[in-house]
């Protein structure tokens, strides 16, 4: 009897929290996608600056972009 009541409570709680979990999941996914895009753009700019006379600026930008991309993917 108590197991059935517990199951119903969990089912109702799962249904009530589903919209919030979906919104937070989509926000998390959007944040990861933005992190990958910005990180990749920083990597491209870093490589371009690294191939020019500004390599002292380009190498750290590339490394920060690489770390941001890896952090967003993992």
PDB file of N, CA, C and O in Angstrom:
ATOM      1  N   UNK A   1       0.820  -1.195   0.000  1.00  0.00           N
ATOM      2  CA  UNK A   1       0.000   0.000   0.000  1.00  0.00           C
ATOM      3  C   UNK A   1       0.865   1.259   0.000  1.00  0.00           C
ATOM      4  O   UNK A   1       0.648   2.176  -0.792  1.00  0.00           O
ATOM      5  N   UNK A   2       1.860   1.287   0.914  1.00  0.00           N
ATOM      6  CA  UNK A   2       2.727   2.459   0.980  1.00  0.00           C
ATOM      7  C   UNK A   2       3.592   2.595  -0.270  1.00  0.00           C
ATOM      8  O   UNK A   2       3.922   3.704  -0.690  1.00  0.00           O
ATOM      9  N   UNK A   3       3.954   1.459  -0.859  1.00  0.00           N
ATOM     10  CA  UNK A   3       4.762   1.518  -2.078  1.00  0.00           C
ATOM     11  C   UNK A   3       3.968   2.146  -3.212  1.00  0.00           C
ATOM     12  O   UNK A   3       4.527   2.896  -4.013  1.00  0.00           O
ATOM     13  N   UNK A   4       2.684   1.855  -3.293  1.00  0.00           N
ATOM     14  CA  UNK A   4       1.838   2.442  -4.333  1.00  0.00           C
ATOM     15  C   UNK A   4       1.677   3.941  -4.152  1.00  0.00           C
ATOM     16  O   UNK A   4       1.673   4.695  -5.125  1.00  0.00           O
ATOM     17  N   UNK A   5       1.544   4.374  -2.897  1.00  0.00           N
ATOM     18  CA  UNK A   5       1.417   5.804  -2.620  1.00  0.00           C
ATOM     19  C   UNK A   5       2.725   6.512  -2.962  1.00  0.00           C
ATOM     20  O   UNK A   5       2.714   7.602  -3.534  1.00  0.00           O
ATOM     21  N   UNK A   6       3.845   5.896  -2.612  1.00  0.00           N
ATOM     22  CA  UNK A   6       5.147   6.468  -2.946  1.00  0.00           C
ATOM     23  C   UNK A   6       5.343   6.575  -4.450  1.00  0.00           C
ATOM     24  O   UNK A   6       5.889   7.560  -4.949  1.00  0.00           O
ATOM     25  N   UNK A   7       4.890   5.550  -5.167  1.00  0.00           N
ATOM     26  CA  UNK A   7       5.002   5.585  -6.627  1.00  0.00           C
ATOM     27  C   UNK A   7       4.166   6.711  -7.206  1.00  0.00           C
ATOM     28  O   UNK A   7       4.629   7.416  -8.102  1.00  0.00           O
ATOM     29  N   UNK A   8       2.962   6.895  -6.726  1.00  0.00           N
ATOM     30  CA  UNK A   8       2.100   7.971  -7.217  1.00  0.00           C
ATOM     31  C   UNK A   8       2.703   9.346  -6.904  1.00  0.00           C
ATOM     32  O   UNK A   8       2.657  10.255  -7.733  1.00  0.00           O
ATOM     33  N   UNK A   9       3.266   9.484  -5.708  1.00  0.00           N
ATOM     34  CA  UNK A   9       3.895  10.755  -5.351  1.00  0.00           C
ATOM     35  C   UNK A   9       5.076  11.052  -6.266  1.00  0.00           C
ATOM     36  O   UNK A   9       5.235  12.179  -6.734  1.00  0.00           O
ATOM     37  N   UNK A  10       5.901  10.045  -6.518  1.00  0.00           N
ATOM     38  CA  UNK A  10       7.052  10.244  -7.406  1.00  0.00           C
ATOM     39  C   UNK A  10       6.603  10.556  -8.827  1.00  0.00           C
ATOM     40  O   UNK A  10       7.210  11.395  -9.493  1.00  0.00           O
ATOM     41  N   UNK A  11       5.552   9.895  -9.303  1.00  0.00           N
ATOM     42  CA  UNK A  11       5.054  10.137 -10.655  1.00  0.00           C
ATOM     43  C   UNK A  11       4.512  11.563 -10.781  1.00  0.00           C
ATOM     44  O   UNK A  11       4.771  12.239 -11.776  1.00  0.00           O
ATOM     45  N   UNK A  12       3.768  12.015  -9.786  1.00  0.00           N
ATOM     46  CA  UNK A  12       3.245  13.390  -9.802  1.00  0.00           C
ATOM     47  C   UNK A  12       4.384  14.396  -9.739  1.00  0.00           C
ATOM     48  O   UNK A  12       4.355  15.407 -10.440  1.00  0.00           O
ATOM     49  N   UNK A  13       5.386  14.133  -8.908  1.00  0.00           N
ATOM     50  CA  UNK A  13       6.520  15.046  -8.790  1.00  0.00           C
ATOM     51  C   UNK A  13       7.314  15.101 -10.086  1.00  0.00           C
ATOM     52  O   UNK A  13       7.795  16.165 -10.477  1.00  0.00           O
ATOM     53  N   UNK A  14       7.453  13.962 -10.754  1.00  0.00           N
ATOM     54  CA  UNK A  14       8.174  13.909 -12.022  1.00  0.00           C
ATOM     55  C   UNK A  14       7.436  14.731 -13.075  1.00  0.00           C
ATOM     56  O   UNK A  14       8.066  15.448 -13.853  1.00  0.00           O
ATOM     57  N   UNK A  15       6.123  14.635 -13.107  1.00  0.00           N
ATOM     58  CA  UNK A  15       5.324  15.391 -14.081  1.00  0.00           C
ATOM     59  C   UNK A  15       5.375  16.889 -13.772  1.00  0.00           C
ATOM     60  O   UNK A  15       5.472  17.707 -14.687  1.00  0.00           O
ATOM     61  N   UNK A  16       5.311  17.250 -12.493  1.00  0.00           N
ATOM     62  CA  UNK A  16       5.330  18.664 -12.121  1.00  0.00           C
ATOM     63  C   UNK A  16       6.682  19.325 -12.401  1.00  0.00           C
ATOM     64  O   UNK A  16       6.728  20.500 -12.764  1.00  0.00           O
ATOM     65  N   UNK A  17       7.753  18.604 -12.243  1.00  0.00           N
ATOM     66  CA  UNK A  17       9.084  19.197 -12.436  1.00  0.00           C
ATOM     67  C   UNK A  17       9.608  19.055 -13.866  1.00  0.00           C
ATOM     68  O   UNK A  17      10.665  19.599 -14.184  1.00  0.00           O
ATOM     69  N   UNK A  18       8.900  18.344 -14.722  1.00  0.00           N
ATOM     70  CA  UNK A  18       9.372  18.124 -16.093  1.00  0.00           C
ATOM     71  C   UNK A  18       9.606  19.423 -16.864  1.00  0.00           C
ATOM     72  O   UNK A  18      10.653  19.545 -17.501  1.00  0.00           O
ATOM     73  N   UNK A  19       8.695  20.399 -16.846  1.00  0.00           N
ATOM     74  CA  UNK A  19       8.981  21.634 -17.602  1.00  0.00           C
ATOM     75  C   UNK A  19      10.237  22.361 -17.111  1.00  0.00           C
ATOM     76  O   UNK A  19      11.002  22.893 -17.915  1.00  0.00           O
ATOM     77  N   UNK A  20      10.446  22.382 -15.806  1.00  0.00           N
ATOM     78  CA  UNK A  20      11.628  23.048 -15.266  1.00  0.00           C
ATOM     79  C   UNK A  20      12.899  22.322 -15.673  1.00  0.00           C
ATOM     80  O   UNK A  20      13.893  22.957 -16.025  1.00  0.00           O
ATOM     81  N   UNK A  21      12.874  21.005 -15.626  1.00  0.00           N
ATOM     82  CA  UNK A  21      14.048  20.234 -16.027  1.00  0.00           C
ATOM     83  C   UNK A  21      14.341  20.422 -17.505  1.00  0.00           C
ATOM     84  O   UNK A  21      15.505  20.484 -17.901  1.00  0.00           O
ATOM     85  N   UNK A  22      13.296  20.514 -18.331  1.00  0.00           N
ATOM     86  CA  UNK A  22      13.513  20.741 -19.764  1.00  0.00           C
ATOM     87  C   UNK A  22      14.113  22.113 -20.031  1.00  0.00           C
ATOM     88  O   UNK A  22      15.036  22.239 -20.835  1.00  0.00           O
ATOM     89  N   UNK A  23      13.600  23.143 -19.363  1.00  0.00           N
ATOM     90  CA  UNK A  23      14.125  24.496 -19.569  1.00  0.00           C
ATOM     91  C   UNK A  23      15.572  24.576 -19.108  1.00  0.00           C
ATOM     92  O   UNK A  23      16.415  25.119 -19.822  1.00  0.00           O
ATOM     93  N   UNK A  24      15.877  24.044 -17.924  1.00  0.00           N
ATOM     94  CA  UNK A  24      17.253  24.088 -17.432  1.00  0.00           C
ATOM     95  C   UNK A  24      18.189  23.251 -18.301  1.00  0.00           C
ATOM     96  O   UNK A  24      19.350  23.613 -18.488  1.00  0.00           O
ATOM     97  N   UNK A  25      17.700  22.153 -18.823  1.00  0.00           N
ATOM     98  CA  UNK A  25      18.516  21.342 -19.731  1.00  0.00           C
ATOM     99  C   UNK A  25      18.815  22.073 -21.034  1.00  0.00           C
ATOM    100  O   UNK A  25      19.932  22.002 -21.546  1.00  0.00           O
ATOM    101  N   UNK A  26      17.815  22.778 -21.573  1.00  0.00           N
ATOM    102  CA  UNK A  26      18.036  23.541 -22.795  1.00  0.00           C
ATOM    103  C   UNK A  26      18.986  24.714 -22.552  1.00  0.00           C
ATOM    104  O   UNK A  26      19.814  25.021 -23.410  1.00  0.00           O
ATOM    105  N   UNK A  27      18.880  25.372 -21.402  1.00  0.00           N
ATOM    106  CA  UNK A  27      19.815  26.448 -21.077  1.00  0.00           C
ATOM    107  C   UNK A  27      21.236  25.927 -20.938  1.00  0.00           C
ATOM    108  O   UNK A  27      22.186  26.576 -21.375  1.00  0.00           O
ATOM    109  N   UNK A  28      21.378  24.772 -20.339  1.00  0.00           N
ATOM    110  CA  UNK A  28      22.705  24.167 -20.203  1.00  0.00           C
ATOM    111  C   UNK A  28      23.282  23.821 -21.576  1.00  0.00           C
ATOM    112  O   UNK A  28      24.459  24.066 -21.842  1.00  0.00           O
ATOM    113  N   UNK A  29      22.457  23.256 -22.433  1.00  0.00           N
ATOM    114  CA  UNK A  29      22.895  22.918 -23.783  1.00  0.00           C
ATOM    115  C   UNK A  29      23.271  24.168 -24.568  1.00  0.00           C
ATOM    116  O   UNK A  29      24.273  24.173 -25.283  1.00  0.00           O
ATOM    117  N   UNK A  30      22.469  25.235 -24.439  1.00  0.00           N
ATOM    118  CA  UNK A  30      22.778  26.478 -25.136  1.00  0.00           C
ATOM    119  C   UNK A  30      24.093  27.072 -24.640  1.00  0.00           C
ATOM    120  O   UNK A  30      24.874  27.597 -25.433  1.00  0.00           O
ATOM    121  N   UNK A  31      24.339  26.993 -23.350  1.00  0.00           N
ATOM    122  CA  UNK A  31      25.599  27.493 -22.802  1.00  0.00           C
ATOM    123  C   UNK A  31      26.792  26.722 -23.323  1.00  0.00           C
ATOM    124  O   UNK A  31      27.837  27.305 -23.614  1.00  0.00           O
ATOM    125  N   UNK A  32      26.640  25.419 -23.442  1.00  0.00           N
ATOM    126  CA  UNK A  32      27.733  24.610 -23.987  1.00  0.00           C
ATOM    127  C   UNK A  32      27.988  24.933 -25.453  1.00  0.00           C
ATOM    128  O   UNK A  32      29.140  24.995 -25.882  1.00  0.00           O
ATOM    129  N   UNK A  33      26.926  25.138 -26.223  1.00  0.00           N
ATOM    130  CA  UNK A  33      27.088  25.459 -27.642  1.00  0.00           C
ATOM    131  C   UNK A  33      27.773  26.811 -27.806  1.00  0.00           C
ATOM    132  O   UNK A  33      28.659  26.958 -28.649  1.00  0.00           O
ATOM    133  N   UNK A  34      27.374  27.796 -27.013  1.00  0.00           N
ATOM    134  CA  UNK A  34      28.011  29.114 -27.070  1.00  0.00           C
ATOM    135  C   UNK A  34      29.489  28.995 -26.688  1.00  0.00           C
ATOM    136  O   UNK A  34      30.340  29.633 -27.307  1.00  0.00           O
ATOM    137  N   UNK A  35      29.793  28.192 -25.681  1.00  0.00           N
ATOM    138  CA  UNK A  35      31.176  27.989 -25.282  1.00  0.00           C
ATOM    139  C   UNK A  35      32.006  27.366 -26.386  1.00  0.00           C
ATOM    140  O   UNK A  35      33.156  27.754 -26.592  1.00  0.00           O
ATOM    141  N   UNK A  36      31.441  26.409 -27.095  1.00  0.00           N
ATOM    142  CA  UNK A  36      32.166  25.767 -28.199  1.00  0.00           C
ATOM    143  C   UNK A  36      32.387  26.762 -29.334  1.00  0.00           C
ATOM    144  O   UNK A  36      33.476  26.815 -29.905  1.00  0.00           O
ATOM    145  N   UNK A  37      31.363  27.551 -29.669  1.00  0.00           N
ATOM    146  CA  UNK A  37      31.496  28.510 -30.774  1.00  0.00           C
ATOM    147  C   UNK A  37      32.525  29.584 -30.439  1.00  0.00           C
ATOM    148  O   UNK A  37      33.384  29.897 -31.264  1.00  0.00           O
ATOM    149  N   UNK A  38      32.445  30.152 -29.234  1.00  0.00           N
ATOM    150  CA  UNK A  38      33.405  31.196 -28.845  1.00  0.00           C
ATOM    151  C   UNK A  38      34.815  30.610 -28.750  1.00  0.00           C
ATOM    152  O   UNK A  38      35.775  31.239 -29.195  1.00  0.00           O
ATOM    153  N   UNK A  39      34.947  29.427 -28.182  1.00  0.00           N
ATOM    154  CA  UNK A  39      36.259  28.793 -28.079  1.00  0.00           C
ATOM    155  C   UNK A  39      36.865  28.505 -29.438  1.00  0.00           C
ATOM    156  O   UNK A  39      38.058  28.722 -29.653  1.00  0.00           O
ATOM    157  N   UNK A  40      36.039  28.014 -30.359  1.00  0.00           N
ATOM    158  CA  UNK A  40      36.547  27.733 -31.695  1.00  0.00           C
ATOM    159  C   UNK A  40      36.953  29.019 -32.404  1.00  0.00           C
ATOM    160  O   UNK A  40      37.971  29.055 -33.095  1.00  0.00           O
ATOM    161  N   UNK A  41      36.160  30.075 -32.234  1.00  0.00           N
ATOM    162  CA  UNK A  41      36.510  31.364 -32.840  1.00  0.00           C
ATOM    163  C   UNK A  41      37.825  31.888 -32.258  1.00  0.00           C
ATOM    164  O   UNK A  41      38.651  32.433 -32.990  1.00  0.00           O
ATOM    165  N   UNK A  42      38.023  31.729 -30.960  1.00  0.00           N
ATOM    166  CA  UNK A  42      39.285  32.155 -30.349  1.00  0.00           C
ATOM    167  C   UNK A  42      40.446  31.327 -30.865  1.00  0.00           C
ATOM    168  O   UNK A  42      41.547  31.850 -31.043  1.00  0.00           O
ATOM    169  N   UNK A  43      40.218  30.041 -31.108  1.00  0.00           N
ATOM    170  CA  UNK A  43      41.283  29.215 -31.664  1.00  0.00           C
ATOM    171  C   UNK A  43      41.665  29.686 -33.066  1.00  0.00           C
ATOM    172  O   UNK A  43      42.847  29.740 -33.405  1.00  0.00           O
ATOM    173  N   UNK A  44      40.671  30.026 -33.872  1.00  0.00           N
ATOM    174  CA  UNK A  44      40.943  30.485 -35.233  1.00  0.00           C
ATOM    175  C   UNK A  44      41.703  31.813 -35.204  1.00  0.00           C
ATOM    176  O   UNK A  44      42.677  31.991 -35.936  1.00  0.00           O
ATOM    177  N   UNK A  45      41.257  32.738 -34.362  1.00  0.00           N
ATOM    178  CA  UNK A  45      41.944  34.028 -34.251  1.00  0.00           C
ATOM    179  C   UNK A  45      43.357  33.823 -33.704  1.00  0.00           C
ATOM    180  O   UNK A  45      44.296  34.480 -34.154  1.00  0.00           O
ATOM    181  N   UNK A  46      43.511  32.925 -32.745  1.00  0.00           N
ATOM    182  CA  UNK A  46      44.832  32.660 -32.190  1.00  0.00           C
ATOM    183  C   UNK A  46      45.793  32.092 -33.213  1.00  0.00           C
ATOM    184  O   UNK A  46      46.966  32.467 -33.239  1.00  0.00           O
ATOM    185  N   UNK A  47      45.309  31.189 -34.059  1.00  0.00           N
ATOM    186  CA  UNK A  47      46.170  30.631 -35.105  1.00  0.00           C
ATOM    187  C   UNK A  47      46.518  31.709 -36.128  1.00  0.00           C
ATOM    188  O   UNK A  47      47.653  31.776 -36.600  1.00  0.00           O
ATOM    189  N   UNK A  48      45.546  32.550 -36.471  1.00  0.00           N
ATOM    190  CA  UNK A  48      45.822  33.620 -37.435  1.00  0.00           C
ATOM    191  C   UNK A  48      46.848  34.597 -36.868  1.00  0.00           C
ATOM    192  O   UNK A  48      47.766  35.012 -37.577  1.00  0.00           O
ATOM    193  N   UNK A  49      46.700  34.966 -35.596  1.00  0.00           N
ATOM    194  CA  UNK A  49      47.686  35.867 -34.986  1.00  0.00           C
ATOM    195  C   UNK A  49      49.018  35.156 -34.755  1.00  0.00           C
ATOM    196  O   UNK A  49      50.075  35.785 -34.801  1.00  0.00           O
ATOM    197  N   UNK A  50      48.968  33.862 -34.509  1.00  0.00           N
ATOM    198  CA  UNK A  50      50.203  33.112 -34.311  1.00  0.00           C
ATOM    199  C   UNK A  50      51.036  32.997 -35.573  1.00  0.00           C
ATOM    200  O   UNK A  50      52.255  32.837 -35.497  1.00  0.00           O
ATOM    201  N   UNK A  51      50.397  33.075 -36.737  1.00  0.00           N
ATOM    202  CA  UNK A  51      51.111  33.007 -38.007  1.00  0.00           C
ATOM    203  C   UNK A  51      51.621  34.372 -38.444  1.00  0.00           C
ATOM    204  O   UNK A  51      52.331  34.486 -39.444  1.00  0.00           O
ATOM    205  N   UNK A  52      51.263  35.393 -37.703  1.00  0.00           N
ATOM    206  CA  UNK A  52      51.691  36.759 -38.033  1.00  0.00           C
ATOM    207  C   UNK A  52      52.763  37.198 -37.032  1.00  0.00           C
ATOM    208  O   UNK A  52      53.173  36.404 -36.184  1.00  0.00           O
ATOM    209  N   UNK A  53      53.210  38.417 -37.117  1.00  0.00           N
ATOM    210  CA  UNK A  53      54.204  38.900 -36.147  1.00  0.00           C
ATOM    211  C   UNK A  53      53.664  39.017 -34.720  1.00  0.00           C
ATOM    212  O   UNK A  53      54.436  39.256 -33.791  1.00  0.00           O
ATOM    213  N   UNK A  54      52.362  38.855 -34.534  1.00  0.00           N
ATOM    214  CA  UNK A  54      51.755  38.970 -33.208  1.00  0.00           C
ATOM    215  C   UNK A  54      51.612  37.601 -32.538  1.00  0.00           C
ATOM    216  O   UNK A  54      50.618  37.355 -31.855  1.00  0.00           O
ATOM    217  N   UNK A  55      52.572  36.723 -32.717  1.00  0.00           N
ATOM    218  CA  UNK A  55      52.466  35.369 -32.182  1.00  0.00           C
ATOM    219  C   UNK A  55      52.466  35.343 -30.659  1.00  0.00           C
ATOM    220  O   UNK A  55      51.955  34.396 -30.061  1.00  0.00           O
ATOM    221  N   UNK A  56      53.040  36.381 -30.011  1.00  0.00           N
ATOM    222  CA  UNK A  56      53.019  36.413 -28.542  1.00  0.00           C
ATOM    223  C   UNK A  56      51.611  36.631 -28.008  1.00  0.00           C
ATOM    224  O   UNK A  56      51.321  36.261 -26.870  1.00  0.00           O
ATOM    225  N   UNK A  57      50.738  37.222 -28.801  1.00  0.00           N
ATOM    226  CA  UNK A  57      49.332  37.387 -28.426  1.00  0.00           C
ATOM    227  C   UNK A  57      48.512  36.199 -28.919  1.00  0.00           C
ATOM    228  O   UNK A  57      47.578  35.760 -28.248  1.00  0.00           O
ATOM    229  N   UNK A  58      48.863  35.684 -30.087  1.00  0.00           N
ATOM    230  CA  UNK A  58      48.078  34.620 -30.712  1.00  0.00           C
ATOM    231  C   UNK A  58      48.140  33.297 -29.983  1.00  0.00           C
ATOM    232  O   UNK A  58      47.129  32.600 -29.893  1.00  0.00           O
ATOM    233  N   UNK A  59      49.295  32.932 -29.459  1.00  0.00           N
ATOM    234  CA  UNK A  59      49.441  31.633 -28.795  1.00  0.00           C
ATOM    235  C   UNK A  59      48.584  31.556 -27.531  1.00  0.00           C
ATOM    236  O   UNK A  59      47.890  30.554 -27.354  1.00  0.00           O
ATOM    237  N   UNK A  60      48.590  32.559 -26.638  1.00  0.00           N
ATOM    238  CA  UNK A  60      47.699  32.472 -25.467  1.00  0.00           C
ATOM    239  C   UNK A  60      46.220  32.498 -25.834  1.00  0.00           C
ATOM    240  O   UNK A  60      45.414  31.830 -25.186  1.00  0.00           O
ATOM    241  N   UNK A  61      45.848  33.265 -26.870  1.00  0.00           N
ATOM    242  CA  UNK A  61      44.448  33.279 -27.297  1.00  0.00           C
ATOM    243  C   UNK A  61      44.044  31.901 -27.800  1.00  0.00           C
ATOM    244  O   UNK A  61      42.954  31.417 -27.495  1.00  0.00           O
ATOM    245  N   UNK A  62      44.923  31.272 -28.569  1.00  0.00           N
ATOM    246  CA  UNK A  62      44.639  29.914 -29.036  1.00  0.00           C
ATOM    247  C   UNK A  62      44.476  28.949 -27.872  1.00  0.00           C
ATOM    248  O   UNK A  62      43.551  28.137 -27.866  1.00  0.00           O
ATOM    249  N   UNK A  63      45.357  29.028 -26.895  1.00  0.00           N
ATOM    250  CA  UNK A  63      45.284  28.103 -25.757  1.00  0.00           C
ATOM    251  C   UNK A  63      44.018  28.321 -24.928  1.00  0.00           C
ATOM    252  O   UNK A  63      43.394  27.357 -24.485  1.00  0.00           O
ATOM    253  N   UNK A  64      43.641  29.575 -24.718  1.00  0.00           N
ATOM    254  CA  UNK A  64      42.405  29.850 -23.973  1.00  0.00           C
ATOM    255  C   UNK A  64      41.201  29.329 -24.758  1.00  0.00           C
ATOM    256  O   UNK A  64      40.290  28.743 -24.173  1.00  0.00           O
ATOM    257  N   UNK A  65      41.188  29.535 -26.065  1.00  0.00           N
ATOM    258  CA  UNK A  65      40.104  29.006 -26.894  1.00  0.00           C
ATOM    259  C   UNK A  65      40.044  27.490 -26.877  1.00  0.00           C
ATOM    260  O   UNK A  65      38.962  26.903 -26.850  1.00  0.00           O
ATOM    261  N   UNK A  66      41.218  26.854 -26.892  1.00  0.00           N
ATOM    262  CA  UNK A  66      41.260  25.399 -26.824  1.00  0.00           C
ATOM    263  C   UNK A  66      40.707  24.898 -25.501  1.00  0.00           C
ATOM    264  O   UNK A  66      39.912  23.958 -25.473  1.00  0.00           O
ATOM    265  N   UNK A  67      41.121  25.517 -24.410  1.00  0.00           N
ATOM    266  CA  UNK A  67      40.624  25.102 -23.098  1.00  0.00           C
ATOM    267  C   UNK A  67      39.117  25.337 -22.962  1.00  0.00           C
ATOM    268  O   UNK A  67      38.407  24.509 -22.390  1.00  0.00           O
ATOM    269  N   UNK A  68      38.632  26.459 -23.487  1.00  0.00           N
ATOM    270  CA  UNK A  68      37.193  26.734 -23.430  1.00  0.00           C
ATOM    271  C   UNK A  68      36.412  25.713 -24.241  1.00  0.00           C
ATOM    272  O   UNK A  68      35.360  25.243 -23.808  1.00  0.00           O
ATOM    273  N   UNK A  69      36.921  25.373 -25.409  1.00  0.00           N
ATOM    274  CA  UNK A  69      36.242  24.387 -26.247  1.00  0.00           C
ATOM    275  C   UNK A  69      36.223  23.016 -25.568  1.00  0.00           C
ATOM    276  O   UNK A  69      35.186  22.354 -25.521  1.00  0.00           O
ATOM    277  N   UNK A  70      37.365  22.600 -25.047  1.00  0.00           N
ATOM    278  CA  UNK A  70      37.416  21.301 -24.382  1.00  0.00           C
ATOM    279  C   UNK A  70      36.540  21.260 -23.141  1.00  0.00           C
ATOM    280  O   UNK A  70      35.908  20.244 -22.853  1.00  0.00           O
ATOM    281  N   UNK A  71      36.504  22.361 -22.411  1.00  0.00           N
ATOM    282  CA  UNK A  71      35.665  22.438 -21.203  1.00  0.00           C
ATOM    283  C   UNK A  71      34.177  22.354 -21.585  1.00  0.00           C
ATOM    284  O   UNK A  71      33.389  21.726 -20.879  1.00  0.00           O
ATOM    285  N   UNK A  72      33.799  22.986 -22.697  1.00  0.00           N
ATOM    286  CA  UNK A  72      32.403  22.971 -23.116  1.00  0.00           C
ATOM    287  C   UNK A  72      31.990  21.607 -23.662  1.00  0.00           C
ATOM    288  O   UNK A  72      30.831  21.212 -23.537  1.00  0.00           O
ATOM    289  N   UNK A  73      32.922  20.895 -24.259  1.00  0.00           N
ATOM    290  CA  UNK A  73      32.600  19.577 -24.803  1.00  0.00           C
ATOM    291  C   UNK A  73      32.566  18.489 -23.732  1.00  0.00           C
ATOM    292  O   UNK A  73      31.838  17.505 -23.861  1.00  0.00           O
ATOM    293  N   UNK A  74      33.348  18.670 -22.689  1.00  0.00           N
ATOM    294  CA  UNK A  74      33.457  17.614 -21.679  1.00  0.00           C
ATOM    295  C   UNK A  74      32.691  17.937 -20.485  1.00  0.00           C
ATOM    296  O   UNK A  74      32.672  17.156 -19.534  1.00  0.00           O
TER     297      UNK A  74
END
